[in-house]
Amino acid sequence: MGPSNARTPPAEHTSTMSMFPHAQNFRVDKMRVNSSQNVYNTQVTRMNGWDKLLDHVASNALHDSRARFDAPKCDEDTRVEVTKELVDWIQDRGAPQRLLCMTGAAGAGKSALQQTVAERCSHSNTLGSAFFFSAGDPTRNNLSRIVPTIACQLGLHNPALRDAIGKAVEDNSLIFTKKIEIQMDTLVVAPFKRVCASGELDSDSFPHAILIDGLDECSGEDNQDELLSAIKHCLLNNDLPFRIFIASRPEWAIRTALDSDPEGYLYRLAYHIKLSDMYDATGDIRRYLWTRLRGIGSRSRDRRAQSPQWPTEEDIEKLVAAASGQFVYAATVVKYVSERRGSPVDRLRTIINWTPEGGQQTRPLELLDILYRNILSNAKELYEAVDTNRGRDFLLLIRAHQMNSDFLAGAQYSTRAFDEIISLEEGGHQVLFSDLHSLVFVCQSPAWVEVREEMKFYHLSFFEFLDSEFRAQHLFVSERRVRQYLVGSCLQKLLQYEAFLDEPLVYYCGDQTTYVDDLRLIDFTRNNGWGRIDERLSSHIERGYVDPQVWHELARFTSDTIKHLNDELHECKLAVIVKSYFDKWKERYHQEGFTESREEYLADF
């Protein structure tokens, strides 16, 4: 075999695969490896910082991303007032507050407003950057890409700024592993200041709007708080022209940052719009439904849908009432009705007439229910993960408060009073609702004697969701289970400590005896529970007054218990014990000399 004609590569181009052991930020082109693992004919070029930045950008988060091709936005004749307020604030460079936070209930239309504002700013060349979080997209449900994405968009507006940002990446190749505040200082603040100082950028004409949507969809409360803190320290505390608009559900991070009492660190720095409280969307929802449904009808092959009488005014008003001011309900209706495989007339009638008890297998509100299930599941996980809440059933407690809010538990008490009934600490409802502020709120309502706190729902459909096993699925808690818990909790209080013998405690025992757990009732009777009630009743009588309603509920409770012990549990000895107290209280009642007008309360006595 003759000598090989292969040319031996020059020594300076020969190496093993371990070459460039300390090199960073480079690209290798046209690499050839021979059988001896030698590398030659290699072209080595340094990978510039801008290209490396692009590798860390979340393109799906951009306002005009293909991934968001069907992003919700406001119809031209809807949300006019709030859109004007948002755009005017962005355009007013001289306003003292450079941060606007818009919070609102889930489905209130925050993302549609943010998208609408982003498009308008883009058309007017005032959009510096936009980032739309999404819980279901791993490239934009965390903080790993938000600063590179913002920096990239800003750099695209000015070549000198782009070069400065790229240089910052080259000088610190580990920047993408650093804390958000360091990233923002390195990739946004420092390059921007440097280019402004060199005269290569005019800050007065630079696109200055930075929009961040769906902060609540960034995973982890601590991450949300870290981003808000970085915005404060990097963008607000520096003399920069940016005006930042953040939209979010009112969850813990942004809520505590904006709170007035105790004062949050953004309270004095932010212009806060509470969308669900400050703007009534009812009229806009009505216009939206008319416009969209008539548009669907005009394109339909169903002649009924083409009729000018469809939809009817009654149909629209039913939908508006069900929406409770939240656009997500209206959008869900439109999406369901617009499905091509079916008549829009029939699909609209399905929504209006739909009830879980009707035996229908259709799920016209499934998109809405997925939203509710996600929020409720997340809140459950966060609540039950706290040490002091272990052993508590979050869904049961929420359902109990929901039933109390609408007399479904048989009565209605203030949230604070009801906390005690269901064995929560004082103010326990505030912790219970802390991750549900996008769906429920507590308001103060004037009562006969005092102002009382009541639980309210942003969405009527969420109230109905909690009532429906078909919609809530694995998150459903039955009324019977709640009633059993209420009665058991009241019995426990009467048995274990010196509970005040007030109407709520006795009411839940008296009105709902059929829900008492048999073993608990037997245990209560054997452990002198009735004697405890007698002691407290005597104490009340000595003070001079016992509410007739307490007498009434006590009479029902004892008489029903006697019958239950005798007829169903066959615990005749225990029934005798209860009967002795019943006879004693009946005698005491008549000794109190109640008038005939009050006898209606005491049929059992």
N, C-alpha and C positions, 0 to 999 in steps of 0.2 A: 504494500500500500504506500503510495507516494506521500510526500509531505503535504500537510493541510494548507489550503490557500486562504484560510480564515485570517483576517487581520487582527493582530493583538491590539486591543485598544490602548491608547496612551496611558501612562501610569497615573496622570492626574485625573483621568476619568474612570479609574478602576477602584472598586470599593466592594464591601460586603453589604448585606441588607441592613446592617446596623449603622450605615452612614448617616450623617446629620443628627447625631444623638441629642444635641442641645438646640436644634433649630426650631423656630416657631413661626406660624403664619406664613407658610410657603405652599406653593402648588408645584407638583412634579408632572411634567408632560413628556411623552415619547420615551418612556422607560423600557429598556430591554434587559432581560436577565438571561445569562447563559447557563449551561448545565452546571457550572461551578458556583452558581449563585452570585456571580459577579455582575455588577450593574455598569452599563456604559451607554454612550450616546444619549445622555440625559440632559434635558433642559430644565433648569430650576428657576422658578420665578416666585417672588414673594407674593403671598396672598394679601391683597390690600384690606385695610380695615373696613371699608364700606361693604365689600363683598361678604366679609365675615358677619357684619351687622345684618345683612339681608338673610343670612341663614337663621337668624333668631327673630325674624319678623312673623307675626301672626296675620297673614294676608286675609284670612277669613274674618278678621275683626274689623276690617275697613268698612266704611259706610257704603261703598260701591262695590264690595266684593261679590264675585259670582256666587259664592256660597250663601249670600244673603239676597239673592235675586228677587225674592218675593217678600222682602222685609216690609213689615207694616208701616204705613205712614198715613197722615191725616188727609182725608178728603178736602178738596179745596174750600168747601163751605162749612167745615167743622173745625172746632178748637181754634177759632180765629182769634179770640181774645187772649188766650194763654200763649199761642204761638207768637203773637205780636209782642207780648211782654218779654218773652225769651229772646227774640231777635233784637228788640230794642235794647235790652240789657247788654247783649254781646256787642252791638254797634257803639254803645256809649263807652268809649275808651276812658273817659274821665271819671266814671263813677267810682266811688271809694272802695266798694267791695268787688274783688276780682274773682270770687268763687261763688257760683250759684249752685245750690243743691235742691233738686226737686224730688221730693219723696211722695209716695202715694201707694194706695192699695194695689195688690196684685191684680193686673188686668185693667188698671185705670187708664192706660194709654200712654204710659211714660215712654216706651220704646218707639211708638209711632211718632210722638212729639220730637223725640231725639233725632229720629231719622229725617223728619221734615225739616228740622232746624239745620241738620248737617247738609242736606241738599241745598237749602237756601244759602247757607254760608259758602258752600262750594261754588255756587253760581256767582256769588258776589266777591269771590276770591278773598274771603276772610277765614276760611277753614284751614287752620294750621294742622290739626290732626284729629282723628276720631278712633275710638276703640270701643267695640260692642262686645261685652262679655256674653258668654253663653254656657250654661251649666253642662250642656250635653256635648260640647266640643272641647276636647283635651288641649287644643292649641290656644283656646281663649277662655278657659275656666279657672285660670290660676295667674300668678304674677310673673311667670318666667319670661313672657314675651312682651309685656305691656310697654316697658320703657324703650326697648329697641324699636318697637312699632311706632311709638310716638316720635322718637328721634329720627327715624327713617322718613316719616312724612314731613317733618319740619325741614330736614335736610334737602328734600326734593324741591323746596321753594327757593333755595339759594345755593349756588354752586360753592361759594366759599364756606358756608355753614356745613355743607355736605363733606367737604374736604376736612374741615376741623373735626367733625364727628368721626370720620374714618381714621384720622390721625389719633384720636383719643382711644379708639379700639386697638390700633397698632401698638400704642404705648402701654396698654394694659389688656393683654390678651385674656386675662381671667375676669374681666369686668362683668361678664354675664353670669358669674357665680356669686357676685357680691350682693349685699343687701340692696333693696330697692332705692333707698335714699342715696346710697353711693352711686348706683347706676344713673340715677336722675341727675345728680350733681356732675358726674363725669361725661355723660352722653348728651345732656340737654343744657344745663345751666352754664357750665364752663365754656363749651364751644360757642354758645350764643353770645355770651359776654365778650369773648375774645374777638369774634367777628364784628360785633358792634363797635368795639373799641378801635378796630383797625379801619373803620369806615367802609367796610365791604357790605354792610347790611344796615338798612334803615329800619329801625324798630317801629317807627310810626306808621309805616306802610306794610309791614310784614303781616301775613295772615296770622291772626292772633287767637283764634278760637280753638280751644282744646276740649273735645267732647268725650265723655266717658259714660257709657250706658250700662245699666244692669250690674252695678257694683255688688248687689246681693247675690249674683250668680257666680261671683269669684269664690272658690271653695275656701272655707275656713274664715271664721270671724277675725282671727288674728291677722290674716293676710289682708282682709279688707281694711282693718285699722292701720296696718303698716302702709298701705297705699295712701290713705288719707293723711297720715302723719308725714309721709314723704312729700306730698303735694304742699302741705303747709310749710315745711321747713325749706324746701327747695324752690318752689314756684311762688309762693305767697310772701315769704320772708325776704326774697330778693327783688330788686327793682327790675322786673321783667314785664313786658307788655301783655302777657297772656291773660285771657279771660277763660276760666275753666268752668264748664257746665257738666255736673254729675247728676245722673238720674238713678234712683234706687228705690226698692221697697224700704220701708222704715224699719230695717232690722238693726240688731244691736250696735254694730260698729258706727254706722252713720247717725243713728239715733242718739247715742251717748255723746258723740262728737258735737252734735248740734243742740243738745239739751240746754235749757236755761237754768234748770235747778236739779242737780248741781250743774254749774256752768261747764259746758264742754269746750274743748280746745279750739273748735271752729265756730263757736256761738257768735262771737263778735266779728268774725272774719267773713262769714258766709251770708249771702242773701238766700233765705230759705223759702221755697214755695211748697206748701203742703197741698198737693194737687187735689186730693179727694175732699179736702176741707174747704179750699178757697175757690174752687171752680165747680159749678154744677153742670155736669155733662149731659143732663137729661135731654135738653133741646138738641144738642149735637147728635146724640144717639138716635133720636127720633128722625132727624134729617138723614143721617147715615143709613138707617134701615129703609126709609122710603126710597132713597136714591139707589141703593144697591139691589133691593128686592125688585124694584121696577125694572132696573137694568137686566137682571136675571130673567124676568118675565118677558121682556122684549126680545131676548135671544132664544127663548124656549120654543119648542115645537108644540107645546101644549097650549091650545087656544085659550084655555081658562087662565093661564098665566099671562097671556097677551092682553087680556081684558083690562081696561082702565079701572075696573072695580077691584082688581087684585094688586096688592093685598088690601084687605079692608082696613079701615081706620081702627076698628076694634082689635084686629090682629096686631097692628103696630103698637097700640097702647098696652096690650097684654105683654108684648115683648119688652117695651120700655120699662114697665113696672118690674118685670122679672130681672132686668139688667141692673137695677139698683144703682144706676149712675156709673157702672163699670163697663168700659168698651169691650172687654174681652168676651162678655156674654154675647153682645151684638155681633162681634166678629165671628164667634163660634156658630151662631145661627146662620149667618150669611154663608160661611164655608159649607155647612151641612146642606143648606138649601141649594147651593150652586152645583152640587155633584151632578155630573151629566147623566148618570145611570138612574134616572127616575124623574118624575114630575116635580117641579119646584112647589106646585100647589100642594101635592100630597106630602112632600117632605116638610113644608111649613106647618101643615096641619098636624103632622106627627109631633113636632116640637111643642106646639101649643096645647095639644091634648095629652101629651105624654105624662104618665104617672108610673112609678115603679110597681104599683099594685095592679096595673092594667094587663099584665101578662105579656107585654111587648118585649121582644128580644132586641129591638133596636136601641142604640145608645147615641142619641142625637147630641148629647152634651159631653161625650167622652173626652174631647180635647180639654174642656174645662175641668172635668173630673181628674184628669191626669195632673193638671196644675195643682188642684187641691190635694191630691194624694202625695205629690212630691213635697209640698210645703208642710203638710201635716206629719209625714214620715220623718222629715228632717228635724222638725221641732220636737217630736217624740224622742228621737235619738239623742238630741242635745240635752233635753230635760232629764231623761232617765240616766244619763251618763254622770250627772252631778251626784257626789257622794250622799248629800243630804236628801236627795230625792229617790234614792234606791229603795225599791220595794213599793213605790207608788205607781199607780197605773195612769199614765198621762192621758190616754184616750178616754178612760172612764171619767176622769176629773173634768176634762174639756166638755164631754157630753153632758155631765151633770150641770155645769155652768150654762151650757146652751139650753138645756131643758128649763132651768130656773129662770132664764132670761125671758121666756115666753109662757110661763105658767104651766109648762108641760110636766113639771114635777109635782103639780098640785097647788103650788103657791109661787110667789115671787118675792125674793129678798134681795137686798143690796149685795153687791159682790163681796163686800167685807163681811157682812153677816153670814153669807153663804160659805165663805172660807171656813168659818168656825164649824158650821154644820158638817162639812165634808172633811174635817180634821186637817185643814191646812193652817199653817201659822198665820199670824196677822199680816195682811198684805200678800198672802201667798199667790193670789191670782195674778199679781204683777209678774212674778217669776213664771207662772204657768203660761201666761200669754206672751212672754218676752220674745218668742220667735214666731209669733202669729200676728204681728202688728200689721201685716199686709192684708189680713183677712178680718180681724176683729179689733175693736177698740173699746175702751172704757170711758164713759162720759158721765158727767154729773147731771142728775135730773132733780128738779125741785119736787119734794114730797110734801105730805101734809104737815109733818112736824119739822123735817130737816132735809138738807140736800143729801142725796144718796147717789152712790156710784152704781151704774148699770152696765152690763155687757151688751155691746151692739155689734152688728155685722155689717161690713161694707157690702157684702154680696148676699142677697136673699138666696141665691142659688147655693151658696156654701152652707147656709142653715139647712136647706133642703137636702143637701148632700149628706150631712151628718145624720139626718133622719132615715136615709135610704141605704139598706144593706146592698141593694143592687148597684148603687153608685159608689158607695164608700168601700165596698168589698172587704178586704181583711182589716180595714180600719174601723169597721162598724161596731158600735156598742149599743145593745138593745135597751129600750126604755125599762124593761123589767129588771135588767141587771143594775141599772142606775138606781131604781127605786129600792131594790134590795140593799144596795150599798148605803143609801141614805138612812133607811130604817136601822140597819145594823150600826152605823156610825152614831146615830142618836142614842140607841140603847147602850152602846159602849160608854158614851159620855155620862149618861144617867147612872151607870153602874160604877164607874171608876173614880170619879172625882165630883167635887161639889159644883156641878153645873147649875147655872141659873135656870130655874124652871120657867123658861119663856115659851112663847107660843110656837116658834119654829121647832124646838126639840119635841114638844108634845104633839105638834101637828103631824110631823112625819111618822110618828109612831101610831097616832090615832087614825089618820086618814088611810094609811097604807099597811094595815096589819096583815093583809093577804100576802105581802111581800117579805114578811119577817121570816128569816131562816129558822126552821123548827128547833134546831139544836141551840141556836143563839137565844131563842125565846125561853127554852127550858133552862139554859144556863143563867139567864137574867133572873128568872123566878127563883131558882134554887139559891142564888147568891144575894138574896135580899134586895133585888132591884126595886121591887115595889115599896119596900120599907124606905129606901133612899128617896123615892118620889114623895112618900108621905112626910118625911122629915122636911123636905124643901117646901112642900105645900103648906105645912104648918107654919114654917117660917114666914111665908108670904102672907098667910092669914094674920099673923101677929103684927105684921107691918101695916095691916089695915085694908089690903085690897088684893083680889085675884081677878085677872081678866076673865070675863065670862067665856071667851073663846078657849081659854086654857081648860076651864071646867068641861066645856063641850068636847074637846079633843080627848081629854083624859077619860071622860065617860065612854066615848067610843072605843078607845084603846083597851080599857079594862073589860068592857062587855064583849068585844070581839075576841079578846084573848081567852076569856072564860069559855066561850063557845068553842073556840078552836082547840083548847086543851081537852075539853070534855069529849067533843064529838069526833075529832079527827086524830088527835094524838093519844087519846085515852089516858091522859095524865090527870086523873080525877083529883088526886091529893093536891097537885099543884093548882088545879082550878079552884079548889076550896081556898087556898091561900089568897089568890087574886080576888075571889068573891068577898073575902073578909075586908079587903081594902076598898072594894067597890061599895060595899054597904056603909063603911065608915065615911067615905067621901060623900056619899049621897046624903047622909045625915048632916055632915058639916055644911054641905051646899045649902040645904034648907034652913039650917041655923043662921046662915049669912043673910037670909031674908031677901033673896032676889025677887024683883017684881014680876008680875005676870008677863010683862012685855019681853022679859028675858027668858021665859020658859022655853021658847022655841029652840034655844041653844041646847037645852038639857033634856031632850026627850028620853034619853037613856036613864037619867036620874029621876 
